[in-house]
């Protein structure tokens, strides 16, 4: 599909602002823009609402939320959010699929959660976790710096008889670990390219701990732990203005049924829970996560991975306080993390999530060297062979390697568009899976003058149930499906009927007989029948309406139906 903008580089703040303002100005019937927070460096964090305003209010339609840059260096995530927005708006009225999507659903996009952090990442050689705010700085060690002014912080190898590395005799650009019996030869310590800050007169070198410690994905109010256990968690949950704004945004939009939070890298679809085994979560929810994950597998070829069971490395002192877990466990939303970009798989040494590696360090080194070789062949502008450099502290050292930020952490720019297109295709399929209320049929029978028998069937024709998750029911935050009949006197039945929830076809029980055909054991409880006796002098004014925060709304006037005498 066509887009208005090109995706051959990573957008800085002013470019993001320009894109948002362009679509707001040129698509007034489809776009509304809010600033959900202004950062300490006075940049706006935008939230964009996309829907056809003429077919209903945004809050009265089922909604899908996408965001990017919880972690500042994972800029592919924000580019995917922008590309998704661009594709939807550029193709509305031109592509039937997109037009129907925006007529029916609401899309919320927060493209850049940490604009301050991203600007530092894109305009300096530094890497960064979430934001460039100093927290609990610790002096001492090798601090990453661009010594040779090429705008990239690479590796620095320092000759040392104590070193753990040596040159790979098969490839002058690679390094191998020193073996237990290596007594003679040239050995090295390898650190980031940088300057040395002394500490305690200790001769043993170390990398300096980053001053920018905050990790927004450890700052949400589910599974939060203080920083003595959880690096970067902040003083308390939602202590960052950016994370507080994002949580407030989600809560203020109860029509959100699904959240995709975009990160890099690894090429995986990550789904909650993240604080307990998936076996302890509701079975129906896990099956839905897996089915949505299959869509991701089909569009992006990403592995489907549970956070707790297969992604975290320590199931006792695990990392938590993540946004997707908070959305699922406290708001009852289907929320997942997409780790965009799959360099490890491309180079033939993929991560084996959830499997024990008996020689993990050797596998990691094999993967690194395969990545190094791939960069040399496919993105040579990002690679620099080892070259001598006279260091003010260490004397003669060498600097070399590839630009990690735009080869390993994010795709090289010539590959970026293909990743974004795949993500947009996946997101469109996600939107289609949301619950969707319909009035299936209405039968009106005239009993006598001004007296009518009215029957109606309401239903949910979407994949997801109106409650979205079993967690929502367990938390007792699920809202009922409300059906009303108005502008008449109701003699039998209630003018306002409530149904706890309507299942989606995800809960239809199907199978294949061992000897025989495919079958439906039981269809999902996705329909509800109501019956009224009403009195009215003007049947044309009688309206039946069905509403639910996450299922949307629909209505029908009885003047569209002929009364049967």
Secondary structure as UniProt FT lines:
FT   HELIX           13..26
FT   TURN            28..30
FT   STRAND          31..38
FT   TURN            40..41
FT   STRAND          44..50
FT   HELIX           53..55
FT   HELIX           58..60
FT   STRAND          63..68
FT   TURN            72..73
FT   HELIX           76..91
FT   TURN            92..94
FT   HELIX           96..104
FT   STRAND          106..110
FT   TURN            113..114
FT   HELIX           115..123
FT   STRAND          141..144
FT   TURN            147..148
FT   STRAND          155..159
FT   TURN            161..162
FT   STRAND          165..168
FT   TURN            169..170
FT   STRAND          171..177
FT   TURN            180..181
FT   STRAND          188..192
FT   STRAND          194..197
FT   TURN            200..201
FT   HELIX           216..218
FT   TURN            227..229
FT   TURN            231..232
FT   TURN            237..238
FT   HELIX           241..251
FT   TURN            254..255
FT   STRAND          256..264
FT   STRAND          268..271
FT   HELIX           278..280
FT   HELIX           283..300
FT   STRAND          303..306
FT   HELIX           307..311
FT   HELIX           323..331
FT   STRAND          334..340
FT   HELIX           343..346
FT   TURN            347..348
FT   TURN            353..354
FT   TURN            358..359
FT   HELIX           360..378
FT   HELIX           380..382
FT   STRAND          383..391
FT   TURN            392..394
FT   STRAND          395..402
FT   HELIX           404..406
FT   TURN            407..409
FT   HELIX           413..432
FT   STRAND          437..448
FT   TURN            449..450
FT   STRAND          451..460
FT   TURN            466..467
FT   HELIX           470..475
FT   STRAND          481..486
FT   STRAND          489..492
FT   STRAND          496..499
FT   HELIX           505..507
FT   STRAND          509..512
FT   TURN            514..515
FT   STRAND          518..522
FT   STRAND          527..535
FT   HELIX           539..541
FT   STRAND          543..548
FT   TURN            549..551
FT   STRAND          552..557
FT   HELIX           558..560
//
